[in-house]
Amino acid sequence: MILARTNWEARWRDYAEQFAPARGRFNIIEEGKRDTLRRNSRPRIIPDEFAAGLKSGLTSPTRPWFALGIFEPELSKYERVKAWLSDVTEAMLTVIGRSNFYDEIFTVYKEEGVFGTGCLYVDEDEEEVFRCKAFTVGQYAIAQNRHKLVNGFARSLSFTASELAIEFGEDSLPSEIRLSLSEERKGDGDSAAVFEVTHLVEENDEYIPDAPGQKNMRYRSMYWLPSVSQPEFLRISGYNEFPVMVPRWRLIGEDLYGSEHPGDVGLDDARAIQDIEVDERRALKLGIVPPLLAPRSLQGTEIDLRPGKITWYDPKVSDNAAPVVQPLVVAKFDYAAAAEKIERLSIGLEKAFFVDLFRMWATDLRQGRTATEIQAREEEKIYALEPVLTRQMYDLLDPFITRVFSIMERRGLLPPPPPELEGMPFKIEYTSVLAKSQKQSNQHGIETVLNVVGNIMQMQNGAGERPEILDKIDTDTIIDLYADMHGLPSGVVLGDDRVKEIREQKAEEQAAQRQAEMEAQASAQAPELAGAAKDLGQTPVGGGNAIDALMGMAGIDEGGTERDA
């Protein structure tokens, strides 16, 4: 892993020099870096704007950015299922908000933008459930499987003898370090002495589900001191899930690390900006403090170049003219053209880092543009950013959410699922600004179809026909799709089972109301019917009355029995 990483270090140094001089670690013990260029600040600022935009657009701490779902579409419409998924999502977002995730994810996004690869380590924590740590390039190395999923992670750490004892326990240390620790405690040793420790996380080839000890861990974790042979390891433990998320901007072929990232695309623009800035500052300095051309007669004379000061000298009598001090070079520099070029290069750099896109979203929301207006402006931008968002979800956010869910589930921090969800896998649905922008690109098509349906319905109504076009539209499905596109929380749109109950209840109430109306109408008509029957009974017809005649016509005898024809 370390050998494969060395092929990338030269280009990482170039990116760091232009965009983030304090980042990148290529030695085991390396002091904090300092920006030695100190030229134009735009190539330093733009990566921060990129990271802030990606954080706000994908994982904003101020709004929910994901929700859990299931792969069974019919089951996911049940109210109790929706409520459980919503409760679990809320519990996870609460724990994430209390952790240091939002601090560290900014660093991950910036690393990915500048170097093409980010790295986030998520470790379980007794007090805070989990803790995150972002690494810079050069601090770690990775391996991947045939599916290009990262499944190996190695890093080098430095510890003093005291720190080793605290972290791994004194009994786990080799004899020479215990001796160093003893001397350090007596005041005889070098307390600043640092020891290199290697940490490796890899797939556990001895994994057995439900086995005792570390064999039931899918991933093995090992710490050792490369400089000593005994003991072989300081600690061997494991993880149920791979604890490291390594988002890579774009993978080419079998590459391990990301390529064609904003820092790579904008590298030449950043260099050109700095070159022009250097030329401009040199020209400015030449104009203010130019090199001087002076006669030898003034050699050894102190010349005061401060504004308003006078340098006195005695000209020689034999000289035809007094010695003159004049600039050797008169700098001619087109500052306006340089400023215009820097501005164009800065715009190109902002586009490489998608800063123009992030600003557009912020401006649209601030100026109150309608959703349709924003959608029209966003669609072409989303197409350019969509592959990037997919990689963020695949490499970073999916495994992060899965790890947090598993940690919380093991600790009993999640509500028990409904019986129908026992053992069922869940899916992750993203509801961030960027994710919703992707989903809402389908909204335009739905609205276009509904407008056509409305026009046809008006035509049918105008012709006096029943609007049969409505039979073609499933309004419940449309509402579910819109709720999904806009990331509405559970409870806003009811589940199908709850809707069915409401509709059945309404149908029963309507049926009861119709029955009551019929009974009331019958009661109101009863006196009239009784009077009519009395009149018929008193009306002579043949040998009987009108009622007898009607019954005879119906084939019914006086006893009320139907006669055979």
LUMMARLUM-578638 format. One line per field, with one value per residue (C-alpha): residue in one letter; x, y, z. Coordinates in steps of 0.5 Angstrom, whole numbers, plus 500, padded with zeros to 3 digits. Layout:
code: c(A	...)
c1: c(X	...)
c2: c(Y	...)
c3: c(Z	...)
END
This chain:
code: c(M	I	L	A	R	T	N	W	E	A	R	W	R	D	Y	A	E	Q	F	A	P	A	R	G	R	F	N	I	I	E	E	G	K	R	D	T	L	R	R	N	S	R	P	R	I	I	P	D	E	F	A	A	G	L	K	S	G	L	T	S	P	T	R	P	W	F	A	L	G	I	F	E	P	E	L	S	K	Y	E	R	V	K	A	W	L	S	D	V	T	E	A	M	L	T	V	I	G	R	S	N	F	Y	D	E	I	F	T	V	Y	K	E	E	G	V	F	G	T	G	C	L	Y	V	D	E	D	E	E	E	V	F	R	C	K	A	F	T	V	G	Q	Y	A	I	A	Q	N	R	H	K	L	V	N	G	F	A	R	S	L	S	F	T	A	S	E	L	A	I	E	F	G	E	D	S	L	P	S	E	I	R	L	S	L	S	E	E	R	K	G	D	G	D	S	A	A	V	F	E	V	T	H	L	V	E	E	N	D	E	Y	I	P	D	A	P	G	Q	K	N	M	R	Y	R	S	M	Y	W	L	P	S	V	S	Q	P	E	F	L	R	I	S	G	Y	N	E	F	P	V	M	V	P	R	W	R	L	I	G	E	D	L	Y	G	S	E	H	P	G	D	V	G	L	D	D	A	R	A	I	Q	D	I	E	V	D	E	R	R	A	L	K	L	G	I	V	P	P	L	L	A	P	R	S	L	Q	G	T	E	I	D	L	R	P	G	K	I	T	W	Y	D	P	K	V	S	D	N	A	A	P	V	V	Q	P	L	V	V	A	K	F	D	Y	A	A	A	A	E	K	I	E	R	L	S	I	G	L	E	K	A	F	F	V	D	L	F	R	M	W	A	T	D	L	R	Q	G	R	T	A	T	E	I	Q	A	R	E	E	E	K	I	Y	A	L	E	P	V	L	T	R	Q	M	Y	D	L	L	D	P	F	I	T	R	V	F	S	I	M	E	R	R	G	L	L	P	P	P	P	P	E	L	E	G	M	P	F	K	I	E	Y	T	S	V	L	A	K	S	Q	K	Q	S	N	Q	H	G	I	E	T	V	L	N	V	V	G	N	I	M	Q	M	Q	N	G	A	G	E	R	P	E	I	L	D	K	I	D	T	D	T	I	I	D	L	Y	A	D	M	H	G	L	P	S	G	V	V	L	G	D	D	R	V	K	E	I	R	E	Q	K	A	E	E	Q	A	A	Q	R	Q	A	E	M	E	A	Q	A	S	A	Q	A	P	E	L	A	G	A	A	K	D	L	G	Q	T	P	V	G	G	G	N	A	I	D	A	L	M	G	M	A	G	I	D	E	G	G	T	E	R	D	A)
c1: c(500	506	509	503	502	509	507	502	506	510	503	500	506	504	497	499	504	499	492	494	501	499	496	500	505	510	515	513	515	513	512	507	508	508	506	512	509	505	503	495	490	485	488	488	481	477	478	475	469	469	469	464	459	460	458	452	450	451	451	449	448	442	437	436	440	438	433	432	428	426	427	419	415	408	411	414	407	405	404	408	413	414	414	419	424	423	424	431	433	432	436	442	442	442	448	451	450	453	459	465	463	461	468	472	467	470	477	475	471	477	482	478	478	485	488	483	482	479	480	475	476	470	472	467	467	464	462	460	458	463	469	471	478	480	487	491	494	501	499	495	495	489	488	482	478	476	470	474	471	477	478	485	488	495	498	504	503	509	508	513	514	509	504	505	504	497	495	497	499	506	506	504	511	518	523	527	521	520	527	526	520	523	529	524	520	527	529	535	531	529	522	522	524	519	517	514	508	504	497	493	486	484	479	479	481	479	472	467	460	458	465	468	474	476	474	467	470	469	476	482	486	493	498	506	513	517	523	522	521	518	512	510	504	502	494	490	483	477	471	464	464	470	472	475	471	475	472	475	473	474	477	481	483	485	488	487	487	482	484	481	479	478	486	488	484	485	493	495	491	493	500	499	496	502	506	503	502	510	511	506	510	516	514	511	518	522	518	518	525	529	536	540	546	551	558	564	565	559	562	563	558	551	545	539	533	528	522	524	531	537	544	550	556	562	562	570	572	574	568	564	557	555	555	547	544	538	534	538	531	524	519	513	508	501	497	490	492	495	489	484	488	488	480	479	484	480	474	476	479	472	469	474	472	464	464	460	455	455	454	448	444	446	444	437	435	437	433	427	427	421	422	421	426	432	430	432	438	440	439	445	450	447	449	456	456	452	458	461	455	454	461	460	455	458	465	463	456	453	459	459	451	451	457	453	447	451	454	447	444	449	449	441	440	435	427	425	423	416	415	415	422	426	432	430	436	435	436	439	435	439	435	440	440	444	440	434	436	438	431	427	429	424	419	419	416	411	408	408	404	399	398	397	392	388	388	384	380	377	376	372	368	367	364	359	363	365	373	375	382	382	382	389	392	394	394	396	403	404	403	408	413	413	414	420	423	422	424	418	418	414	407	406	404	400	402	397	394	392	389	385	383	381	377	374	371	369	365	362	360	357	353	350	348	345	341	339	336	333	329	328	324	321	318	316	312	309	302	301	302	298	292	293	292	286	283	285	281	275	275	270	273	268	267	272	276	282	287	284	285	292	294	290	294	300	298	297	291	287	292	298	300	303	299	301	300)
c2: c(500	505	503	505	511	514	514	520	524	528	531	532	536	541	541	543	548	552	551	548	549	547	540	534	530	526	524	521	527	533	540	544	547	555	558	560	563	569	571	572	569	567	560	559	561	558	551	553	556	549	545	550	549	542	541	546	542	535	535	541	541	546	541	534	531	524	519	512	507	500	497	494	500	497	496	503	506	503	509	505	503	510	513	508	510	517	516	512	518	523	519	518	526	528	523	526	533	532	529	532	530	537	539	534	533	540	538	531	535	540	534	531	538	539	532	528	524	525	520	520	515	513	510	508	512	510	518	520	514	515	520	522	524	527	525	529	526	522	520	514	509	505	498	496	490	488	492	498	499	501	495	496	502	503	509	511	515	517	516	518	512	515	516	509	506	510	508	500	499	498	491	491	495	491	491	497	502	500	501	508	509	508	512	518	517	518	524	521	519	523	525	528	521	519	512	510	506	503	501	497	495	490	484	479	472	468	471	467	469	469	466	468	473	477	472	475	481	483	487	486	492	491	496	494	498	497	498	492	485	483	483	482	487	492	491	486	488	489	492	490	495	498	504	509	512	514	519	519	524	520	513	512	505	501	507	507	515	520	524	530	533	541	542	538	542	548	547	551	557	557	557	563	567	567	568	574	576	576	580	585	586	586	591	595	595	597	603	605	603	602	600	606	608	613	616	613	619	618	611	610	616	614	616	617	615	617	621	629	627	630	627	632	632	636	636	636	643	639	636	639	637	635	627	625	619	616	610	604	601	604	599	599	594	594	593	594	588	584	585	583	577	575	576	571	566	566	565	559	557	558	554	548	548	549	555	559	553	554	561	561	557	562	568	564	563	570	573	569	566	561	554	554	559	556	549	552	555	549	543	544	545	539	535	537	535	529	524	527	527	520	518	522	518	511	512	517	518	511	507	513	512	505	505	510	506	499	503	505	499	495	500	500	507	505	504	497	496	493	486	486	490	485	483	487	491	499	504	511	517	523	530	535	541	538	531	534	538	532	529	535	535	530	535	538	532	531	538	538	532	535	541	537	533	539	542	535	535	543	540	534	539	544	539	536	530	526	528	521	523	523	516	515	519	516	522	518	516	523	526	520	522	530	528	524	529	535	530	531	528	522	525	530	525	519	512	508	504	510	513	507	507	514	513	507	511	516	511	508	515	517	510	512	519	516	511	516	520	515	513	520	521	514	517	523	519	514	518	519	512	510	515	512	505	507	510	504	499	503	504	498	494	488	484	487	493	496	493	486	487	489	483	479	482	480	473	473	470	473	470	473	466	467	463	459	462)
c3: c(500	502	495	491	495	493	486	487	492	487	484	491	493	487	489	496	494	490	494	501	503	511	508	506	510	507	513	519	524	520	523	521	515	513	507	503	497	500	494	491	496	491	490	497	499	493	496	502	499	495	501	505	499	499	506	506	500	502	509	512	520	520	516	515	509	509	511	512	507	505	498	499	496	498	505	506	505	511	517	522	518	516	523	525	519	521	528	527	522	527	533	528	526	533	535	529	531	538	535	531	524	522	524	520	514	512	512	508	502	502	501	496	492	493	492	489	495	502	508	515	520	525	531	537	543	550	551	545	541	536	534	527	525	518	515	510	504	506	513	510	505	502	498	494	492	485	486	487	494	499	504	507	511	513	517	521	528	532	540	546	551	556	550	548	555	556	549	549	556	559	559	552	550	548	553	550	551	558	559	556	560	566	565	563	569	573	569	566	559	553	554	547	544	539	536	530	530	524	524	519	518	513	512	517	513	519	520	522	524	532	533	540	540	534	529	529	526	519	519	523	526	528	531	531	532	526	529	534	533	540	541	534	536	541	540	535	535	530	527	525	519	515	520	514	509	503	498	491	486	480	479	472	471	477	480	488	489	485	479	475	481	482	484	478	473	476	477	471	473	480	477	472	477	482	476	474	481	482	476	478	485	482	477	483	487	481	480	487	489	482	481	481	476	479	477	481	484	489	490	498	499	503	498	502	498	503	500	501	504	500	499	499	495	492	485	482	479	473	471	466	469	476	477	477	480	476	475	471	469	468	469	464	467	464	471	468	463	469	474	468	467	474	474	468	471	478	474	471	478	481	476	476	484	482	487	481	482	490	489	484	489	495	491	488	495	497	492	492	485	484	484	477	475	480	477	470	472	476	471	467	473	476	470	471	478	478	477	483	488	486	488	495	496	494	497	503	506	505	509	514	515	515	520	525	524	526	532	535	534	538	543	544	542	536	537	536	529	527	526	518	518	522	519	513	510	509	504	504	501	501	502	502	497	492	493	492	486	483	484	482	475	474	477	471	467	472	471	464	464	469	465	458	463	465	458	455	461	460	452	455	460	454	450	455	456	462	464	463	462	470	470	467	473	480	484	490	487	484	492	494	488	490	497	496	491	497	502	507	513	516	518	512	507	510	509	504	510	514	508	507	514	513	506	509	515	510	506	512	515	508	507	514	512	506	510	515	510	506	513	514	508	509	515	512	507	511	513	505	504	509	507	500	502	506	500	495	501	500	493	490	484	482	488	492	493	489	493	492	485	485	489	484	478	482	482	490	494	499	504	501	498	491	486	480	473)
END
